[in-house]
Amino acid sequence: SQTIHQWPATLVQPVGSPLSLECTVEGTSNPNLYWYRQAAGRGLQLLFYSVGIGQISSEVPQNLSASRPQDRQFILSSKKLLLSDSGFYLCAWSRRGTYEQYFGPGTRLTVT
Amino acid sequence: ELKVEQNPLFLSMQEGKNYTIYCNYSTTSDRLYWYRQDPGKSLESLFVLLSNGAVKQEGRLMASLDTKARLSTLHITAAVHDLSATYFCAVPLNTDKLIFGTGTRLQVFP
């Protein structure tokens, strides 16, 4: 069976500090990978998605970046956090050529 | 541009009552997904609707899809407190992306 992990689960960072969130998927190969952000009480905003190693599509211009160094690893980064970066960050995966996405447990980021 | 709209955005309902959540989308799609999000938690898959006229039921929830009307409904029967959550519908834009609705926050009170 497939499992998706995210860490850390919670994070409190000061404005201007760097960020690195990690997502890994087990039990599947060549998945599509996604990063979403959810502000408090709001819907999902797609940030990045990847269909393969080193292939990143950015949906929203901002101070965040994503990388996919390995087939089942997806990393979300920032060099300098803003207050507006606070939110619930969700990683998801889907099988190549299909639509249904499966979500990780999420990382709750608070920028102070 | 594909738009996915849900209504209502917020629903407060009494236990035992019935209600329907609507999901409308703007372009052709032959499939639709429903997800549930408990407060402070991630999204979990609820229903996968893969064709026109598809109907899926689990417990007090029943989802249906009308691809000609570009409409899906999520019907709640005899609501209980455990159903309190936010419900999202999602429509594929292509094989790489899902477009999510705004979500419907359901609160069931005694």
Contacts between the chains, C-beta under 8 A, distances in Angstrom:
chain1	res1	chain2	res2	distance
A	32	B	96	6.0
A	41	B	105	7.9
A	42	B	103	8.0
A	43	B	88	7.3
A	43	B	100	6.1
A	43	B	101	7.3
A	43	B	102	4.9
A	43	B	103	5.0
A	44	B	43	7.9
A	44	B	88	7.1
A	44	B	100	4.7
A	44	B	103	7.9
A	46	B	97	6.9
A	49	B	96	6.2
A	49	B	97	6.5
A	51	B	96	6.1
A	57	B	96	7.8
A	90	B	42	6.0
A	90	B	43	7.0
A	92	B	43	7.9
A	96	B	95	7.8
A	97	B	95	5.4
A	98	B	95	6.9
A	99	B	31	6.5
A	99	B	33	7.2
A	99	B	92	4.1
A	99	B	95	6.5
A	99	B	98	6.2
A	100	B	33	6.0
A	100	B	45	6.6
A	100	B	48	6.0
A	101	B	33	7.9
A	101	B	90	7.7
A	101	B	98	5.7
A	102	B	45	6.9
A	103	B	35	7.9
A	103	B	42	4.7
A	103	B	43	4.5
A	103	B	44	7.2
A	104	B	42	6.3
A	105	B	41	7.7
A	105	B	42	5.2
A	106	B	41	7.5
A	106	B	42	4.7
A	108	B	40	8.0
